[in-house]
Amino acid sequence: MTGVSSVTVLIPAYNEAARIANVLAAVTGQPGISEVLVVDDCSADGTAEVAGSVAGVTVLRQMKNGGKTKALAAGLQVARGDLIALIDADLIGLTGADLAALIAPVREGRAQMSISLRGNAPPPWRWIGLDYISGERVLPRPLLVQAMEGVETLPRFGFEVHLNRMILALGLPIAVVPWPGVSSPIKARKYGLMAGVKGDIGMIADMMRTVPPLELAGQIIGLRRLRV
């Protein structure tokens, strides 16, 4: 993958008006970034307007809230980069240097996928050096297109473990990139306690509908073996 010159930053977003501007400030205008694309998943809080006010950002609006998986699929249909950087819209503390570090292993050909390890990742993930459900990843466009085959059958939040399954089946090398200064707010802080707990339960249920629990455990072991 050495010599690749174009990178699309693809950001799925739902009701992130309070946070997305800081993320966009970190990714726009960075060397080697050719496109920043925000997929607004029918937000009700002005997320699309905030993103659209940032120079260099293209906003794709979904007319119906369909969840992260469908938002990513919609964004990939119009993304033009040779590499696709998937970045969550609610990150705190993200910098251009963090983004560059995530892109580098794939751009330089050392890995076929890079994955972030945020500073506030759950302690078990930090202990083992892998957040296997991290939403921040970089992949070559053809590989991500391949992963998108059949995603219309996935639940709202099943994409990361679906992608892990493909990477493991192909035996592709991955790079884990520490982001000690980056965090992602817990859902209870974003939406309130009850709504946050409900959201976490729904996300876990979606993962288990996509991949059985034993396979989820196997993904952790398998991905660690593929680290470079």
C-alpha angles and dihedrals in degrees: 000000000000112000097030107149106185129069127179117202106210116196121183110201138185121176094338100133091126094054113023097080091066091050092049091049088059097048106036119088094015118144112263095017108120100173139019113197124184118193107203107205096211094290120191098204105066098268092141092050093050092048093044091055091063114093114244095022123120116203123206112193122209113213092211130034105250104161134253097297094057092043091055091048091051092049094049090056091066102027113113105190125115087223123039120210111199110206129177117235098227102058120139121209097012115158136186088251090058091052092047091051091052093050098044101076092054096039090052093047096244093119140013093220133021123199131192127239105202123207092245097044111135111284094247090057092050091048093054094038097238137093098195094187097046113142094212111088141140123214138161109267095243091055092050091047088054090051090053093063108115096004090131086081095052123101120247096275105025100101102096095054090042088055091047089055092056094045090051093047090053094042093226122172117250133194123216110211117199115226101184094167096048125086139173119218116243115249093245089061092048100043107016129267102287096039090045094052090047090051093050092049091049092050093050090047090052091051091051091048088055099042127015116247095252091052089050089058089047090053091061092052094043096048092049088056091053095054116119 
